[in-house]
Amino acid sequence: MADLQQRPGNGRPAPMGREEIAGLLSGRIGQRTAPAPTATAPAPQTGPPVTSSGSADATAVPRLAGLPGEIPVGWEVIEDLQAQVSKQLSASDPDKLLEEADRRAQAKSLVRTAVADWATKYAQGNTPLTAQQETAIGTAVFDSMYRGGRLQSLLDEDGVEDVMVDGLRAHVEYYDRPRRTIEKVSDSHEELITWVNRMARLSGHGERSLTQATPMVGFRMPDGSRVTASLLTTRPSVVIRRHRIRQHGLSELVQWGAINPLLERFLTACVHAKMSVLVVGSMSAGKTTLLRALGREIPPAERIVTLESDRELYLDEPGPKPGPLTFAFEARQSNGEVRGSGDKAGEVTISDMFATALRYNATRVIVGEVRSTEIVPMLQAMSAGGSGSMCTLHVRRPHAIISRLVQLCTEAGMQTEAAHHLIASSIDLVVYLTYLDETAIGGHKHRFVSNIYEVHDVVGEGGRPVTTELFAPQGPEPRAVYKNMPTFIGDLERTGQFHRQWLTDNPFGAWLGPLQTVGAR
């Protein structure tokens, strides 16, 4: 990294002196200035909407703050206007020769004209609409065509992490305040199902329809949000998980309070040293966020493959700095048919993709989340030459990590003893993320690294892999504080990204402030 001091001749970072250590403890390394405590999600954007590439979306219709249902007309009016504009758009470009950006720009113009014409007729027997109300209607029509429709105003709210629809009611989870309930976001269950299927088609997943034959579907919305819907619940239900952060690296995690500057350097060095890393934690702890940031640190000369059930890593997209050549694989759901053998027609799982992915001669394999039998090929990829491979795993408590791995291996048909040996020979480092939700008492949601373990290539008492706790909570500090020197410290130093003295001279972990300030605005 640019702000590391280098030893002349060997390219390694020079040991930190007392002033540098003091700077590290206050959040400064070299010329770095400690960032002010920030939220665990990006600051709200101002100005025009921004696409995932960082450029302003010139075709987006301006949005008013508010919730679904606050437009001054019934939703049936929005649907009629949408149908009218869609028909005009198809007639003007029957062969679909326009680029998508041009098509949306034309749709935006047609929406404005259609809303203006409708508003003129509406005013003949009603109180004329204000310019602001016409804008709200136009926004709703455009959202219905190209974005999240009636739910889009919820998805656009600052701080939203999840939108959960239960029948006609929606529950919204925020990172910095308690859950909010909106009583009506749909006029009927049929309308909600229609919305799901329309969004699936708009997202390029037309084969995934929510029906009685396929009562569970999952897909990605155009903005990257992940949708899961089901008819197996008491009422039709939909859960939308927002993904606002695609281009961040470890430095942003320092600003958000998930790691400190010392851990940033340590984890960066682990990536460059090709340590095989397992990122674990409970639900919503930020595992994918950390894995994505680690992937952004892989040198650009490498070639990697990512395997995901739902696209969330986006490592194949351009980042803030050059990255490796990336082939992003995504699993495919079944079309609902079941063959005579019992296999689901059209289904492609992460396990199915492994054999093909390994033929790409990738230097690393990254799995978004290991949930089932894919644990075995993942560990085999780590141990059989896939140095530096990474994945995430759902684990409720740090002490249950090995047991959880063994459980998945045995479910895949392995014997316990063989599972222990495979785990020991595959994983170098386990990073555990803790999630604390204090919104109910007026606080924030805190996500931070609390434990880091080294997994040794030996089995110990009881045949279990031997582990060493490298970082762990200390006293009243719940976040990761240095505890033991890793045996691979020499490998880290050879990368030129780390020096062991930074650990021994910095016993308190260099966290930027007390936990209660982390995530504060």
N, C-alpha and C positions, 0 to 999 in steps of 0.2 A: 504494500500500500504506500501511497506517495508520502505520507507524513511520518513514515518510519525512518529513524536515523540508521544509516548503514555503516557497518565496519568497512574500512578500506580493504579492498582486495578480496574478501571472501563473500560479500553480498549479504551477510547476516546482520540482523539488527543489533545495534550496540546495546549493552545493558542499560537499563534506566537508572539515572541518578536519583538523589532524594527529591530534587525539584520536579523531575518527570513523574516520579511516583506520586508526589503530592498533586500534580496536575491530573494524573490518572484518577485519583480518588475523587477529584472534583469534576471529573468528566472531560479532562483535557489530555490529549496525547500529542506531543509536538505542538503544532499550531492550532489544534482543534479547540474550539470553544465549547464549553458545556452547553448543550441545548436546554432551553427552559423546559420544565415538565410539560408534556403534551398529552393529548388524548391517546387512548389505545386504538383510535381509528384516525384517518387523515382529517385535517381541518376542512371545514366546509368550503366548497369552491364558490367563487363569485364569478359573475360574467356568464358567457354562453356555456352550455353543456360541453364537456370534454370527452372525447372518445378515449378508448384504451390506449391509443398511440400518443395521447397527449394533445392532439389537435382539436380545435373547436369544431363542433358539429354544426355546419352552416345550415343544415336542413331542419334542425330541431325547432319546434314551435315554442315560443316563450311560455314558461309555466308559472302559474300563480300558486302561492302557498295555499294549502288546504287539503281536505280529505275528499275521497270519492263521495259523490252525492251532493257536493256543494255547488255544482254547476246549476244554473238557474232553470234548467229544463229537465224533463225526464230522460232516462238513458235511452229510451226507444227513439228519441229524436237524434241522438248521437249515432245510433245504429243506422237510421235512415240516411243521414248525411254521409256516413262512411260508405254505405252501399252506393250512393249516388256518385261520390268522388271516385271510388274504385272502378265503377263502370266507365266514367269519363277517362280515367287514367289508362284503362285497358284499350279504349277506343283510340286514344292518341298514340299508343305504342303497342299495337297488336302483336308484333313479333318480338317484343321485349328486347329491343336493341339498345335501349338506354342503359348507361352505367347506373349502378344502384344509387350513387350520390345524386346524379341528375334526375333519376326517377323520384327520389324523395323530395328534391327541390321542386319538381313539377307538382307533386302531390301537395306540398305545402301551399303553393300558389292556388291550386284548385280548391283546397280546403278553405282558404280565406275568401275566395269568390263565392263558394257555396254557402258559407256561413253568413256572409254579407247579404246575399240574396234571400236566404231564409229569414234573417233578422228583419229585413225590410217588410216581408209579408207578415211576420209575427207582429210587427208594430202596428199593423192596420187595425187590430182588435185588442191589443194589449199594451201595457206600458212599455215603451221602447227600451231595448237593452242598452246598457252602457258599453263603452268601448272595452272596458275591463271584462264584462260578462261575455262579450263576443269573443274576446281572446281566450277566455276559459273554455268556451264551447269548441273553438278551433283546436285548442290544445287537446281536449278530450277526443275529438275526431281523429287527429293525427296519431295520438297514443293508441287509439283503437286499431289503427291500420298498421303501425310499425313498432309500437312499444308494448307496454303492459296493460293497455286498455284501462279498464276501470280501477285497476290496482296500481297504476303507475304513480299516482300522486303519493301513495304510501311508500313505494319503492324509492321515490325521489327525496323523501324526508331525510334530513341530516341525522346521522347517528343510527340509522336503521341497520340491524343485523339480520333479522329474520321476520318474515311476514307469514303468519299461520292462519289459514282460513278454515273455519269449521262450519260448513253449511253456508249460511248467509253472513256469519259474523267473522271478523278478523281480529287477531291478536298480534300486536307489533312489539318486537323485542328491540330495545335500544342498548347501545354500549354504555350509556351514561345516565340512564334514568329507568324507572320501573316500566314494566309492560303496560301497554295501553290497549284497550278494547274498543273496536269500532263496530257498532251494532249491525250495520247493514252495508255490505259491499257487493251484493248481488240480489237480484229480485227473485231468483228461484235457484234450486239446485241444478236444474237443467241449464240455466244460463252459466253457472259456474263450470259445469262439464264442457259446455261449448267453448268457454274461454280457454280451458286447458287444451282442448284439441286444436283450437285456432293457434295458440301460442306454440304448440308442438310443430304445426305446419310452418309457421312463420320462422321457426328456429331451424328448419331443415330436417326435422324429425317427424315427417308426415306418417311414417310407418308406426309411430307410437301413439295410439289413440286410447283414450280412457273409455272403455266399454265394459259391459258385464262379462264379455269373454276375456278381456285384459283389464282387470280391475285395479292394476297398479302400473303407473308409468313414471318415468323420470326423463328429464331432458334439460337442455341448457337454453335459456332465453338469449336473444341477440346481444344483450348487454353483459352476458356472462353469468347472470344469476342462475342458480341451480333450482329446478322445480321438481318436486316429488308430489304425486297426487294419487289418491286411492278412493275406491268405492267400497272398501271393506270396513271402513269406519261407520259409526252410527249415521253420520251424514257425510256427503262427499267432502273430502278434505284435501287441502293443498298446503304445502310448506315451501316457501321461497327463501333461499339463502343468498344473501347479497355477497358479491365479490367486487368490492370497489378498488382493491389494491392488487395490482398485477406487476408493477415495475419496481417494487421496493427491494432493497437489499438489507444486509445486517445493520448498516448504519441507521436506517429508519427504525429498526427494532430497538436500537439504543434510545432514540428519541421518544419512542412510545413506552419505554420502561420495561420491555420484555427481556432485554439483556443489558449488561453494562459494557463499558469499553473494553475491559479485560476479557470478558467472554466473547466479545466481537472478535478480538484478535485471536483468541484461543480457537474458536470455531472456524474462523477463516483458515488458520494454519492446518486444522484437521482436514478441511476440504482439500487444500493443496497437497497435503501429505497422503491423500487417498485413503483416509480412514473410512471404514464402512460404518455408517451412522444410522441408528434407529431413533426416530423422534416419537416420543410417547406422551400420553396425557389423557385426561378425561375429555368428554365431549365439549366442544367449543373452547378448548384451551389454546387454540392457535397453532395446532400441529402443522396444518397445511401452510399457514403463513410462514412459519419458521423453515419448513422444508423448501418452500419456494425461494426464500432468501438464501439458504445454503446453496441451492442450485444456481443462483445468480453469481456465486463465487467460483464456480468451476472454470478453469482456464479455457480461453477460446480455442485452443489448439485441439481440444478433445472432441469426442463424438459420443453423444449419449442418447438413450431412448427413455421415454417416460411412459409408464403404463398406468392408466386410470380408469376407474369405473365411470366417473363423471369428470369432465375436463375442469381442472381447477388450478393447475400449476402454471400453465401458459409460458413455460420455459422456451418454447419454440418461437415466441414473439420477441421482437427487438426489445432489449432492455436498456437501462441507462448506460451500460458499457458493453463492449463486444462479448458475446457468450459463445459457448460451444455449438457445434452443429447438432441440432436436436430433432429427433423423430418422435413425434407425440402420438402415441397409440391411445385409443379410447374404446372401451368395451361397448358392446352392442346388446340391447335388450332383445328378447324374443318377440316375434310378431303374434304370439299367443297360441300358435299351433304346437302340438306335441306329437313327435314322431312315434312310431311303434316301439322303438328302443327306449322311449321315455325321455329322450333329449328334446329340448325346446328348440323349435325351428327358428333359425336366424340368430340365435343367441351366441355371442362371443364373449367369454369371460377373460379376466386378467390371466388366469392360468393358461387359457387357450392361446393367448398372445405371446407368452414367454418364448416358445420355440422359435417363432418368427422373429421376435425382437432380438434374440441372441444372434441370429444370422446377420444382423446389421453390423456385427463386429464392433459394438459400442464399447467404449472404455468404462462406462458406468451404466447401471440400470437404476432408474428411480421409479418407485411405485408410490402413487399418491396415498393409498391406504391399503394395508393388508388386513383382510377381514376373515379369510377362510383358508382353503387348501392352497392358495397361491403362496402361502408362507414357505412351503418347501422349495419350489423353484426360486423364490426370492433369496432364501438363505444359500441355496446351491450356487446361485449367480454371484453372491458375495464371496463365497469360499473358493470358487473355481475360476479365479482370475478377474472377477468383477470388482477389483479394489476401488473403494470410493463410492460404492453403490449406497443408496439411501432409501428409506421408506418410513411411513408412519404407522402407528399401531395404537388402538384404543386400549388404555390401561387405567384403571381407577386410582391405584395407589403405587408409589414407587417400588415398594417391596414385592409387588405382584408381577413385575415385568417378566422374569424368567418363567414363572408358572404359567403366565398367559401365553408365552411363546410355545412352551411345551404342550399346552392344551391344544393349540391350533395344529401343531405338528402331529400329535396323536390322532386328532380328528381327520387328518389327511392320510392316516394309515401307518405312521411311523411308530416304532417302539420308543418308550420313554428314554432308554439309555442312548439310542441312536439320535434322538432329538437333542439330548444334552450335548453330545459331541458335535453335532451339526451347528448348534447355537454357538458353542465355544470357538469353533473354527471359522465362523462367519462374521460375527459382529465385533467391532472394535470399541464403539462408543455408543452409549445410550443417553439421550438428552430428555429429561422429564420436565414437562410444562405444567405448572399449577394454575388453576382458574379459580379466582375468588370473586363472587358476585355480591357486592355490597350496596347495590342500588336500592334494596328494600329499606336500608337504614340511612338513605341519603348520600351514599357514596357512589363509587364507580365499579365497573368490571375490571379486575386486574388479571392480566395474563403475563406470566414471567417464568423464566427457567429457575427451578428450585433445586434440581439434582442433576448431576452428570456422573455416569458410571463408566469405568473401563471394564470390558469383558475380556478376560484372559483366555488364551488358547489352551487351556487345561481344564479338567474337571477335578473337583475336590471332594470333600466329604459328602457322602450320599450320592456321589456321581453327578452333582450339579456343577454347572460352569462357575468358575471362580470370578468374582467381581470385586472391584475396588471403587469406593466412593471418592471421586476426584473433587467434586463441588457439592455442597449440601447446606441447608439452613443452619444458622449458628445463633444460639440464644434467641433474642427477640426478632432477629432478622430472618424472615421466611424465605428470602431469595438465596440463590446459589452463592456460597462463599467458598473460597479455595480451602481444601482439606488435605489432599494427598497428591504427590507428584506422579504423573502418568509414566508408565514404563516406556512409552513411545515418545518421550520428550525430545530425544535426539532427532527423531523423524520430523517433529515440528520445527526444530531449530534449522534443520537443513532446508526447509522451504524458504527461509529468509523472512518469515512472517511472524516469528515468535522467539522469545528468549525465556528460559526458565527463571531468571532472576525477577521477571515481572510477577511471578507467582509468589516467590519467597519474600519479596519486598513489599508485597501488597496483600496482607492477610485478611483484609476486611471486604474485599470484593469489588471496590470502586463503584458501588451503586450511586446513582446521582442524587438521591435524597431518600427520606423516609417513604415507606410504602404508601402512606395516605396522600402523598403528592403525586404519585405516579398515576397518570391518566387524567389528572385535573386539567381543566382548560385554562 
